[in-house]
């Protein structure tokens, strides 16, 4: 699934059309983050429906973000997903696998 497909519920057809903030999308901040969380949730449920555990990055929290809004976003991302582990990273992670 592409980002464009994941965020299709927000009315964006392609990745380059996805707004990076609420001002660009011409919607309220709350509506933007709700839509973003719903898109991520749809992607997780589509691609990880058979997974016993979903591991993903912990969303970044901004200094001025209200805790209630942040945890609402996190709750929406993992809604209807049985087991989710959020990992806080530094942004420069490297994943290596060996067969």
MODELLER restraints for C-alpha pairs under 7 A, 6 or more apart:
rsr = mdl.restraints
at = mdl.atoms
rsr.add(forms.Gaussian(group=physical.xy_distance, feature=features.Distance(at['CA:1:A'], at['CA:43:A']), mean=6.87, stdev=0.5))
rsr.add(forms.Gaussian(group=physical.xy_distance, feature=features.Distance(at['CA:3:A'], at['CA:15:A']), mean=5.63, stdev=0.5))
rsr.add(forms.Gaussian(group=physical.xy_distance, feature=features.Distance(at['CA:4:A'], at['CA:12:A']), mean=6.53, stdev=0.5))
rsr.add(forms.Gaussian(group=physical.xy_distance, feature=features.Distance(at['CA:4:A'], at['CA:13:A']), mean=5.64, stdev=0.5))
rsr.add(forms.Gaussian(group=physical.xy_distance, feature=features.Distance(at['CA:4:A'], at['CA:14:A']), mean=4.33, stdev=0.5))
rsr.add(forms.Gaussian(group=physical.xy_distance, feature=features.Distance(at['CA:4:A'], at['CA:15:A']), mean=4.46, stdev=0.5))
rsr.add(forms.Gaussian(group=physical.xy_distance, feature=features.Distance(at['CA:6:A'], at['CA:39:A']), mean=4.82, stdev=0.5))
rsr.add(forms.Gaussian(group=physical.xy_distance, feature=features.Distance(at['CA:6:A'], at['CA:40:A']), mean=6.39, stdev=0.5))
rsr.add(forms.Gaussian(group=physical.xy_distance, feature=features.Distance(at['CA:6:A'], at['CA:42:A']), mean=6.50, stdev=0.5))
rsr.add(forms.Gaussian(group=physical.xy_distance, feature=features.Distance(at['CA:6:A'], at['CA:43:A']), mean=5.54, stdev=0.5))
rsr.add(forms.Gaussian(group=physical.xy_distance, feature=features.Distance(at['CA:7:A'], at['CA:36:A']), mean=6.74, stdev=0.5))
rsr.add(forms.Gaussian(group=physical.xy_distance, feature=features.Distance(at['CA:7:A'], at['CA:39:A']), mean=4.78, stdev=0.5))
rsr.add(forms.Gaussian(group=physical.xy_distance, feature=features.Distance(at['CA:9:A'], at['CA:39:A']), mean=6.71, stdev=0.5))
rsr.add(forms.Gaussian(group=physical.xy_distance, feature=features.Distance(at['CA:10:A'], at['CA:35:A']), mean=5.91, stdev=0.5))
rsr.add(forms.Gaussian(group=physical.xy_distance, feature=features.Distance(at['CA:12:A'], at['CA:18:A']), mean=5.83, stdev=0.5))
rsr.add(forms.Gaussian(group=physical.xy_distance, feature=features.Distance(at['CA:19:A'], at['CA:25:A']), mean=5.25, stdev=0.5))
rsr.add(forms.Gaussian(group=physical.xy_distance, feature=features.Distance(at['CA:22:A'], at['CA:28:A']), mean=5.91, stdev=0.5))
rsr.add(forms.Gaussian(group=physical.xy_distance, feature=features.Distance(at['CA:22:A'], at['CA:29:A']), mean=5.07, stdev=0.5))
rsr.add(forms.Gaussian(group=physical.xy_distance, feature=features.Distance(at['CA:22:A'], at['CA:32:A']), mean=5.57, stdev=0.5))
rsr.add(forms.Gaussian(group=physical.xy_distance, feature=features.Distance(at['CA:33:A'], at['CA:73:A']), mean=6.82, stdev=0.5))
rsr.add(forms.Gaussian(group=physical.xy_distance, feature=features.Distance(at['CA:34:A'], at['CA:73:A']), mean=6.63, stdev=0.5))
rsr.add(forms.Gaussian(group=physical.xy_distance, feature=features.Distance(at['CA:37:A'], at['CA:73:A']), mean=5.91, stdev=0.5))
rsr.add(forms.Gaussian(group=physical.xy_distance, feature=features.Distance(at['CA:37:A'], at['CA:76:A']), mean=5.72, stdev=0.5))
rsr.add(forms.Gaussian(group=physical.xy_distance, feature=features.Distance(at['CA:37:A'], at['CA:77:A']), mean=4.89, stdev=0.5))
rsr.add(forms.Gaussian(group=physical.xy_distance, feature=features.Distance(at['CA:38:A'], at['CA:76:A']), mean=6.48, stdev=0.5))
rsr.add(forms.Gaussian(group=physical.xy_distance, feature=features.Distance(at['CA:38:A'], at['CA:77:A']), mean=6.33, stdev=0.5))
rsr.add(forms.Gaussian(group=physical.xy_distance, feature=features.Distance(at['CA:40:A'], at['CA:77:A']), mean=5.93, stdev=0.5))
rsr.add(forms.Gaussian(group=physical.xy_distance, feature=features.Distance(at['CA:41:A'], at['CA:76:A']), mean=6.94, stdev=0.5))
rsr.add(forms.Gaussian(group=physical.xy_distance, feature=features.Distance(at['CA:41:A'], at['CA:77:A']), mean=4.58, stdev=0.5))
rsr.add(forms.Gaussian(group=physical.xy_distance, feature=features.Distance(at['CA:41:A'], at['CA:78:A']), mean=6.08, stdev=0.5))
rsr.add(forms.Gaussian(group=physical.xy_distance, feature=features.Distance(at['CA:41:A'], at['CA:79:A']), mean=6.87, stdev=0.5))
rsr.add(forms.Gaussian(group=physical.xy_distance, feature=features.Distance(at['CA:45:A'], at['CA:81:A']), mean=6.76, stdev=0.5))
rsr.add(forms.Gaussian(group=physical.xy_distance, feature=features.Distance(at['CA:48:A'], at['CA:54:A']), mean=6.98, stdev=0.5))
rsr.add(forms.Gaussian(group=physical.xy_distance, feature=features.Distance(at['CA:52:A'], at['CA:83:A']), mean=6.68, stdev=0.5))
rsr.add(forms.Gaussian(group=physical.xy_distance, feature=features.Distance(at['CA:53:A'], at['CA:83:A']), mean=5.01, stdev=0.5))
rsr.add(forms.Gaussian(group=physical.xy_distance, feature=features.Distance(at['CA:53:A'], at['CA:84:A']), mean=5.84, stdev=0.5))
rsr.add(forms.Gaussian(group=physical.xy_distance, feature=features.Distance(at['CA:54:A'], at['CA:83:A']), mean=6.19, stdev=0.5))
rsr.add(forms.Gaussian(group=physical.xy_distance, feature=features.Distance(at['CA:54:A'], at['CA:84:A']), mean=4.76, stdev=0.5))
rsr.add(forms.Gaussian(group=physical.xy_distance, feature=features.Distance(at['CA:54:A'], at['CA:85:A']), mean=6.17, stdev=0.5))
rsr.add(forms.Gaussian(group=physical.xy_distance, feature=features.Distance(at['CA:55:A'], at['CA:84:A']), mean=5.91, stdev=0.5))
rsr.add(forms.Gaussian(group=physical.xy_distance, feature=features.Distance(at['CA:55:A'], at['CA:85:A']), mean=4.82, stdev=0.5))
rsr.add(forms.Gaussian(group=physical.xy_distance, feature=features.Distance(at['CA:55:A'], at['CA:86:A']), mean=5.97, stdev=0.5))
rsr.add(forms.Gaussian(group=physical.xy_distance, feature=features.Distance(at['CA:56:A'], at['CA:85:A']), mean=6.46, stdev=0.5))
rsr.add(forms.Gaussian(group=physical.xy_distance, feature=features.Distance(at['CA:56:A'], at['CA:86:A']), mean=5.19, stdev=0.5))
rsr.add(forms.Gaussian(group=physical.xy_distance, feature=features.Distance(at['CA:56:A'], at['CA:87:A']), mean=6.14, stdev=0.5))
rsr.add(forms.Gaussian(group=physical.xy_distance, feature=features.Distance(at['CA:57:A'], at['CA:86:A']), mean=5.33, stdev=0.5))
rsr.add(forms.Gaussian(group=physical.xy_distance, feature=features.Distance(at['CA:57:A'], at['CA:87:A']), mean=4.85, stdev=0.5))
rsr.add(forms.Gaussian(group=physical.xy_distance, feature=features.Distance(at['CA:57:A'], at['CA:88:A']), mean=5.88, stdev=0.5))
rsr.add(forms.Gaussian(group=physical.xy_distance, feature=features.Distance(at['CA:57:A'], at['CA:89:A']), mean=6.88, stdev=0.5))
rsr.add(forms.Gaussian(group=physical.xy_distance, feature=features.Distance(at['CA:58:A'], at['CA:86:A']), mean=4.74, stdev=0.5))
rsr.add(forms.Gaussian(group=physical.xy_distance, feature=features.Distance(at['CA:58:A'], at['CA:87:A']), mean=5.20, stdev=0.5))
rsr.add(forms.Gaussian(group=physical.xy_distance, feature=features.Distance(at['CA:58:A'], at['CA:88:A']), mean=5.08, stdev=0.5))
rsr.add(forms.Gaussian(group=physical.xy_distance, feature=features.Distance(at['CA:61:A'], at['CA:70:A']), mean=6.93, stdev=0.5))
rsr.add(forms.Gaussian(group=physical.xy_distance, feature=features.Distance(at['CA:78:A'], at['CA:84:A']), mean=6.78, stdev=0.5))
